[in-house]
Every structure is written in structure tokens, then in C-alpha cells.
């Protein structure tokens, strides 16, 4: 009990310290807060100082944090904006990434199961991490933001489907049938929710929005719990249920007053990014096996290799979803955004490590590459977008010609 109490206090301390560290570094370089949360977890965890030990309770809270991260991703996707060309091309690019990632996995990891784990990790996109970054940069509604949202939807939903198919403990045929059953049930729930007006629910939400009733938040937790438990009962990955819960809630609350939706979104952000999600990322750092990563040069060199593979395997196929007539800088930004992956990497490598399918060294190298992708790629992508336009250099002759062309206008005036 004493160890649990110390761990909880220290994790809460790290959650408060992370935004302060971000502010300290903000004048030099903008670094996503999740990177500092993981690094602080590594620093105080068993890999270095050993002040915090992972416990069953903190791991459970971390699982809730991961589920909440995927709920937020499902809730924030604007399906009306990405439907048609963006999502179709994003899905096609993701299939190419999955095939290329599994191919790379057969080269780098022993056994077909390990190859699939590496492939799923390399074809993922951290939509839940990218959406706040795009929103803060004012890019969420731009053509690039829409393309990245489509790529992120494919890069999170696709890997979740692959995890459910390959690691459900069933043969591929029965696993596919169960997955289709879950998708049909969820799709039916979303369809029925979109047809109903939900007047009673919206009225209750409005009445309790600023009271202790908090009907909206309680409804969110109910929907999230039901779909997560349903996915687990069916032998699917719980994150599939969390993602579907976010989509379902977005449909349910769509016709509520705009002010109410805004307040509810603020409450979701507070629960997710103020409480549960930081615990997940800090716990990821605590569980990070730094010794396995640094135990041999061969394992350590996998980190930059996996980082490069994220760019090639996930980033390049993402160009299929680039808006028509995109500038070169926009295309580079899309490649970098699409290659940013961490939550799926953590989830799938955790499965592989727990079931003995991959070594701790490969798991740590993949997570390390995912951390670097979150640290580097969004920053570089935004710089591609913020690069000022190049002004053509004019020669003395062209200036004189322009001056002569302006003379008649001035005379006419």
C-alpha cells in the first residue's frame, strides 16, 4: 500500500511538472507534452532513478487513459469533411503501409507473429496526438488538416482492426466474423443515434451541465464502458470499442445546442488530458525498458532504423491522400504527420511483449522510435507549413520594364 501511495503521488507530481517543462522549453523549441511525460516516467521509473514502480492500479488507470485517448480521437473526427476522396485514398495508403510494414517485420523480427506486430506498429498514425497539435496550430480545418484527419482515422482504426484479427486468440475466419459482428452492431447504433432527435437527453444535459448531476459526462462514461466491455467480451482490442464510443457520442450530441457541445468538449478535454491520458504516457515511460534498449548496439541502432521506416512505410503512401495540386511543402508535411505514431505502437508492442512474441529490445526500440516521431515529425511538418513564400528575385531590367509599364497609368490618373 505504501508503494502504491508513493507511486500515485509521484505520478501526479510528474503530470503537473510536464506542462511546466514544456513552457520552459517553449522558447527554444515546441515539443509535444506527451514526450516530456514519457521521458519523466523513464527518469523516475525503474530504468533510471527507480523512485516509481508500476502497480496494478496505475496500470489500470493507464488503460483508462489509453481508452480515453482513442475516445477523443473518435469524437473529434469530422466524418463529413473526410468522406469521399480523402478517406478512400487514406485507406488505400494504409493497406500499402500494412503490407510493407509486415514485409519489413519478416526481415527484422523472428517469426510471423513478431512480423505482424512490427508491421502494425509501422503502419499506425497517432491521430489522438496530432489532433490537438493541428487544432493549436489553426490547421484542423485546412485542406492539410482534413487530409491528416483522414490519414489518422485510417492509421488508428486500421491497426485496431488488424490487432483484433491477428491477436484475438481465434482463427482468422471466426475472428473476422466476430469483428464484422461488432462493426455491424456499432454501425447500427450509430445509424439509429443519427436518426433520433435525443430531445430528452439534450434537455437533461442542459439542466445538469453546471450542476453535480453532470449527465453528459456520466453518459459518456456509460457509452465508453459498454463498448469497451463489449469489445473485450468478443475478444477484440478494447481500443476498438473506445474509438467507436467516441464516434457514437459525437452523433448522439450533434443536435444539442452549440454552447452545450462546447462546454462538454471542454469537460472531455479536462478528463482526458488533465487526468487519464497523462497517466498513460507517464506509465509508458515507467514501463519503458531502457536497459533492454541499450544492452547491445544492434538493438540501439533499431531506433533510428524504425524511425526511418515510419517515414518510408507510413509516410510515403500517405501522399495518396494529399489534396490535389498540393505544394511540395504541404506534401512533405503530410508525410511527416502521417509517420507520427505512438499510442498504437505502445499498445501493440505491449501485447507482443506480454505474450512473448517479440523481445523487450525490439519493443523498446519501436516505442523509442514512436517517441522520436512525436517529438520531431509534427514540429518539422508545421515548419513546412509555416515557411514563408519565396519572393522571385527581380533583375534591374525587369524593374525598369515594370516602371515603364506603370508610367501610362500614372499619367492617366
N, C-alpha and C positions, 0 to 999 in steps of 0.2 A: 504494500500500500504506500509505503514511504517513497519507493522508487517511482510509482505512478504519479504521486503528488508532485515530486520534483520535476518529472518529465513534462507534466501539464503546465506547470508554472514557466519552465524554460521555453516550451513551445510558444506559449502566449507572449513571452518576452521577445522571442525571435520574430513573431508576427508583427509586433509593434516596431521592432528595430528595422525591419526590412524597408518600409517606406521612408524611414529617416535616412537609411543608407542610400536609397535611390535619390533622395533630394540632395545628399552630399555629392553624389557623382553626376547629378543632372547638369551641372555647369560644364562638365568635361564631355560627357557622352550620355545619351539617353539609353538606359539599359532596362529591359522589362523587369518588373519587380519579381517575377517568378524565378528568375536566375538567382537573385540575391537570397530568396527564400530557400532554394535548394543548396546554395553554397553555405549559408549559415547552418543549415541542417547537417551538412558534411563536416563543418568546422567543429560543431559541438557534439556530433554523434560519435559512434564507436570508431570510425575511421581515423579521427584525429584526437580531439580532447577527451572524448568518452564521457562527457557530462550528461548526455541524454541517451537513454536506452529506449528502443522501440518496444511498446507493450501491446497487448491485445486490444486494449481500449483505444489507444492512439491510432492503431491500425484501422479499427472500425470507424473512427472519426475521419481518418484519411479516405476510407472507401466512400463515406458520405460526401466528402469534399470532391472526389473524382466524379461521383454521380451528379453532384450539383453543377460541376463544370460542364458536363455534357447536357444537362437540362438547360442551362443558359444558352449553349450553342444551338440547341433545337429551338429554343424560344426566340432567339434573335435572328434566325434566318428568315429573310423575306422571300418566300417561295414565288410570289407573284413577280418579283424582279428577276429571279434567276431561271424561271421556267423557259422552256424552248431551247434555243441555241446554247446559252451559257451552260446549263446543267447537262445537256446532252453531250456536248463536247468535253465538259469536265469529267463526266462518267467514262467516256471513251478513253481519255487520257489516263484516268485512274486504272483502267483494265490493263493498259500498256505498262503502267508503273508496277502493278502487281506481278505481271508475268516477268518483267525484267528483274524485279526485286527477288522473286523466288529463284530465278536463274543465278543471280549473284549469291544467294544464300547457299545454293548447292556447291558453289566454289569455295565459300568462306566458312561454312559450318558443316559439321559431320551429321549425316542423317537427313531424311526428308522432312521430319517434324521441325528440326532446327532450321532448315532452309525456308520452310513456310513462315516460321516466326521472324526470321530476318527479313523475308520478303514483305510481310505485313508491316513491320516497323518502317521499312524504307519507302512504303507507298502511302504513308499517312501524312496528313496536314493538320496542324494544331489550330483548328477553327476557333475553339473557345479562347485560345490565347491571342489570336490575331484580331478577332472582332473588337475587343476594347482598344487595341492599338490603332486600328483603322478608324474607329469612332473618335478617339482623341485627336487623330491627325486630320479629321474632317474628310476622310476618303470613303466612308462607308456607303455613300450614295453615288459616288462617281462610277464611271464605267469600269475602272480598275477594281474598285471596291466590290462591285457586283460580280465581276469575274472571280475575284478571290473568294467571295462568299460561296459561289458555285463550286469552286475547286475545294474549298474547305468542307462543304457538305458531302461531296464525293469522297474526300480524303479522311473523313471521320466515319460516315455511315458505311462506306465500303469495307474498311478494315474491321468494323464491328461485325458485319455480316460474315466476313472471312473467318474471324475468330469463332463465331458461333457455329460455322460449318465444320471447321477443322478441329476444334478443341472442345466440342460438346460431349465427347465420350461416346458418341453414336457413330454408326456407319454413315457414309456421305448421303446415301439415299434417305434414310429416316431423318437425319439432321436437316436435310433440305426441306422435307415435308413439315417438320416442326417449325422451322424458320418461316416457311410460307404461311403456315397457320397463324403464327404470331403477327406477321405483317398484315394478313387479311383482317385479323381481329382489330389490330391497331388502326388500320386504314378505315374499317367500318366505323370505329369510334370517332375518328377524326371527321369522317363524312357526316355522321349524324350530328356531331357537335357543330359543324359548319351550317347545317340546315336549321338548327334550333335558334331561338332568339335569346334564351337564357335570361329573361327579364327578371325572374325571381332571384337568380344567383347574382346578377348585376346589382339589383336593389340591396341585397344583403351585403354585398361587397362595399357599396357606397355607405351604408349605415355603419359598418364596423371598420371603415378604413382608418379612422383615428381613435379607435377605442381598443379595449383589451380583447374584444372579440376576434379581430384580425381574421375575418372569414376568408379573405383571399389567400393569405399565407397558409392557413390551415388546409384550404382546398388544394393548393399547390403541393403541400407535403403528402396529402392523400393520393393525388394522381401520381406523384413520383413514386411513392411507396408501392402502390398497386402494380404499376407497370414494371418496376424493378423486381418485385417479388414474382410476378408472372413470368418474366424472362428467366429468372433463376430457377423457378419450378420446372420450366420447359427445358432446362439445361442450356439456355443461351447466355451470352455475356450480359451482365446486369447493365452495362453501359448502353446497350441497345434499348433497353426499357427506359433508361434515363433520358436518352435522346428523344425517343418517341413521346415521353411525357412532356418535354419542352414544346414539341410541335403541337401536341394536343391542347396544352394550356394556352398557347398563342391563339388557337382557333376559338377556344371557349370564351376568352376575354376580348376578342377582336371587336365586338359591338358595344363594349362598355364605354362610358364617357372618356374622352381623351385624357382629362385630368386624372381620372381614376387609374387609367392604364399607366400613366407616367409615374404616379406615386407607387403603384405596385412594382413597376420595373426598378424603382429606387430601393424598394424593400428586398427584392430578389438580389440585387447587387450587394446590398448590405449583408444578407445572409450568406451569399456565396463568397464574395471577395473580402468581406470583413470577418468571416468566421471559418467556414468549412474549407474553402479552396486553399487558403494559406496553410492549413494543417496538412493537406495532401502534399503540397510541394515541399514543406519542411520535413515531413515524414519520408518523402522520397530521398531527400538528402541524408536523413538519418540512416536509412536502409542502404544507401549507396556504398558499394563495396570498393573503396578506393584501393585497398591492398591488392585485391584481385586484378584491378586495372593496371597497377604499377608493378605487378610481380614479375613481368617479363617484357622486354622491348617489343616482342611480337604482338602482345596484347595491347600495349600502349599505342602502337602505330595503327591499330584498327580505328582509333577515334578519328583522326583526320581522313582515313580512308572511308569510313561510314559517312562522314560529313560530305565528302566529295560525291559519294554515291547518292546521298539525298538530293544533291543538286542535279545530278545526271538522271537518276531513275525517277525521281518525283518531280523535279523542276522542269526539265525539258519537255516531257509530254504535256505539261500544263499549258504550253504555248498554244495547244489546240483551242483552249478556251479564251485566248486573248481577243479583246474587241477588234472588230475589223479596222484596218488602217491604223493600228496602234503604232506609236513611235517606238524607236529602239529602246529608249529608256523605260518606257512602260512595259515592254516585253521582258526586259531584264528584271524589273520589279516583280512581275508576275512569277517568273522563275524562282526568285528568292522567297517570295511569300509562300508559294506552294511547297517549297522544300523545308519550310519551318515545321518541325514535328517534335512533340514531346509527350503529351498525355497518353496517346496510343502506344508510343514506344515504351513508356513505363509500364503500362498495363500488360502488353503482350510479352515483354521480357520477364515480367513478374510471373506470368503463367508458365513460361518456359523454364525459369529458374526453379519454381516451386515443384514442377513435375519432372525435373531433372533432364529436360530436353536440350538445354543449352548450358554452357558453363557460366560461372559468375563473371569471368573475364569478358566474354562476348556480351553478356547482359550489361555490364558496366560500361563497356565501350559504346554500345548503342545508346544508352542513356546519356553518356558524356557527349556523344555527337548530337543528340537531341538538344541538350542544354546549350551547346555552342550554336546550334541553328537558331534557337530562340534568342540568344544573345546577339548574333551577328546579322542574320538574314533580314529581319524586319527593319533594322537600322539602315542597312545598305539599300534595301528596297525603297524606303522613304527618301533616302538621299537621291536615288534615281528619279523619283517623282518630283523632288524639290529643286532639281538642277535648273538654274535659270536658262532661258532660251539664248542660243548663241546669236549674237548680232553680226550679220555679214559685214566683213571689212570692206570699206569703200576706198577706191583709189581717188587720187586727185582729179583724174579725168572724169570719173563718174559724178563727183561732187559738182564739178563745173557744169557738166551737162544738166544736172538737176537744177542748178542755179539758173541756167539759161531757160530751162523749161518753166521755171516759176515766174520769169520776168513778165510774160504776157498777162498772167493772172493778176500780178501786182498792178500792171498798167491799167488793166480793165477795171480794177477796183478804184 
